Every structure is written in structure tokens, then in C-alpha cells.
């Protein structure tokens, strides 16, 4: 498993500013948390979701590829950091 946090630098009120993903070894998303500018959370796993958050239909690019677009700032995180955000999102 790999855990990824991506900051999305933008000015849209209805789009997430942080995206947290739990990835398989082939970089498919298992779980995702999105944090919106107003502090709301969205999440997705299996066929369950909150809000507009959905798992990606395609594999997630490598961090270097994501970082090629200056509006995205990827960071590999620990499982513990992902789990902390997962608990916050699913409890909200």
C-alpha cells in the first residue's frame, strides 16, 4: 500500500483543496478523502461515497508526474496520517 496527499492549488469553492488516497501497489485507489475549502469532507471506498467524491477509474500517476502540473503538490504520507484523515472524514 501507498498513501498519498495532494494539495490542489486553486480558487474554486466547490472543489477540494486536499486529496488523500490509499493506493494499491498498481496505484489503484482503494479509499479517498477530499477536504474542501470550507472544511467539509468527502470520501469514497468500494461503491460507497459521501458528496461528490469518487474513486478514480484509472490508476494514479507517480508523484513526479502529478507535480509536473504546478497546481498540484503531491506528498507521500504515512498510513497513520491517512487513517487520521479517514476517521475525521467518515465521522463528519
C-alpha positions in Angstrom: 0.0 0.0 0.0 1.0 3.6 -0.6 -0.6 6.7 0.9 -0.7 10.0 -1.0 -1.7 13.5 -0.1 -2.1 16.0 -3.0 -2.6 19.8 -2.4 -4.7 21.3 -5.2 -3.9 25.0 -5.5 -7.0 26.8 -6.9 -9.7 29.3 -6.1 -12.8 27.2 -6.6 -15.1 27.0 -3.5 -16.7 23.7 -4.6 -13.6 21.7 -5.4 -11.3 20.0 -2.8 -8.0 21.6 -1.8 -6.6 18.4 -0.3 -6.9 14.8 -1.7 -5.8 11.8 0.3 -5.6 8.4 -1.4 -4.9 4.9 -0.2 -3.3 3.2 -3.2 -2.7 -0.4 -4.1 0.8 -1.5 -5.5 -0.5 -0.9 -9.0 -1.7 2.6 -7.9 -5.4 2.0 -8.0 -7.4 3.9 -5.3 -8.9 1.9 -2.5 -10.1 4.8 -0.4 -10.1 8.5 -0.9 -10.7 11.6 1.3 -11.3 15.1 -0.1 -11.1 18.2 2.1 -12.9 21.3 0.8 -12.1 25.0 1.4 -14.9 25.3 3.9 -13.6 22.3 5.9 -16.2 19.8 4.7 -15.1 16.3 3.8 -16.0 13.9 1.1 -14.9 10.3 1.0 -15.2 7.2 -1.2 -14.4 3.4 -0.9 -15.8 0.4 -2.8 -19.2 1.6 -4.1 -19.9 3.9 -1.1 -19.2 7.7 -1.1 -20.1 11.0 0.6 -20.8 14.0 -1.5 -19.2 14.2 -5.0 -16.1 12.2 -4.0 -15.5 9.1 -6.2 -12.6 6.7 -6.6 -10.6 7.2 -9.8 -11.4 4.8 -12.7 -7.8 4.9 -13.7 -4.5 4.4 -11.9 -3.0 7.4 -10.1 0.1 8.8 -11.8 3.5 8.8 -10.0 4.3 11.8 -7.8 6.7 13.2 -10.3 4.1 13.1 -13.0 1.5 14.8 -10.7 4.0 17.5 -9.8 4.5 18.4 -13.4 1.3 20.4 -13.2 2.0 23.4 -10.9 -1.5 23.4 -9.4 -0.8 20.0 -7.7 1.6 19.4 -4.9 1.9 15.6 -4.1 3.4 14.2 -1.0 3.8 10.5 0.1 2.4 10.2 3.7 2.2 7.5 6.3 -0.7 5.1 6.8 -1.2 6.7 10.2 -1.7 10.2 8.6 -4.2 8.7 6.1 -6.1 6.9 8.8 -6.4 10.0 10.8 -8.0 11.9 7.9 -10.2 8.8 7.1 -11.6 8.8 10.7 -12.2 12.6 10.5 -14.0 12.3 7.2 -16.1 9.3 8.0 -17.1 10.7 11.4 -18.2 14.0 10.0 
